[in-house]
Amino acid sequence: MKLVVLFMLITIPICCYASGSGCIILDEIINKTIDSSVSEDEYLQLLSPYIYTPLTRNAATEFKQCFLAQDNVTLENVNVMMEAIYDSNSCQESS
């Protein structure tokens, strides 16, 4: 799971601000990724404007599956981590 989160943080360009990423679309994607009530199909529909190849679709599917396989405590910890990133000194300096 830690590797998946690291992958997410590296591959998704996060331009951070104190109240989230500063990008409504990015915030929605991150929230839907973490939300276990969002199905794989709903997630792929949300990402459809950004999926251009079957390889990208497979990566997005596997990425969502990693989060669907986690318990609620782990998912809540990911939310806490995202807020800590947004509230960090590094992010506050960039806003």
Backbone hydrogen bonds, N-H to C=O, Kabsch-Sander energy under -0.5 kcal/mol:
donor,donor_aa,acceptor,acceptor_aa,energy
5,V,1,M,-2.4
6,L,2,K,-2.4
7,F,3,L,-2.6
8,M,4,V,-2.5
9,L,5,V,-2.5
10,I,6,L,-2.0
11,T,7,F,-2.7
12,I,8,M,-2.0
14,I,12,I,-0.7
15,C,13,P,-0.8
16,C,14,I,-0.8
17,Y,20,G,-2.6
20,G,17,Y,-1.4
27,D,23,C,-2.7
28,E,24,I,-2.3
29,I,25,I,-2.4
30,I,26,L,-2.7
31,N,27,D,-2.7
32,K,28,E,-2.6
33,T,29,I,-2.1
34,I,30,I,-2.0
35,D,31,N,-1.9
38,V,35,D,-1.3
39,S,37,S,-0.6
43,Y,39,S,-2.3
44,L,40,E,-2.6
45,Q,41,D,-2.1
46,L,42,E,-2.2
47,L,43,Y,-2.0
48,S,44,L,-0.8
48,S,45,Q,-0.6
50,Y,47,L,-2.7
51,I,47,L,-0.7
51,I,48,S,-0.8
52,Y,50,Y,-0.7
57,R,53,T,-2.1
58,N,54,P,-2.7
59,A,55,L,-2.2
60,A,56,T,-2.5
61,T,57,R,-2.4
62,E,58,N,-2.5
63,F,59,A,-2.5
64,K,60,A,-2.4
65,Q,61,T,-2.3
66,C,62,E,-1.8
67,F,63,F,-1.1
68,L,64,K,-2.4
69,A,65,Q,-1.6
70,Q,67,F,-1.3
75,L,71,D,-2.0
76,E,72,N,-2.4
77,N,73,V,-2.1
78,V,74,T,-1.8
79,N,75,L,-1.9
80,V,76,E,-2.3
81,M,77,N,-2.4
82,M,78,V,-2.5
83,E,79,N,-2.2
84,A,80,V,-2.3
85,I,81,M,-2.3
86,Y,82,M,-2.5
87,D,83,E,-2.2
88,S,85,I,-1.1
92,Q,88,S,-2.2
93,E,89,N,-2.0
94,S,90,S,-1.0
95,S,91,C,-0.8
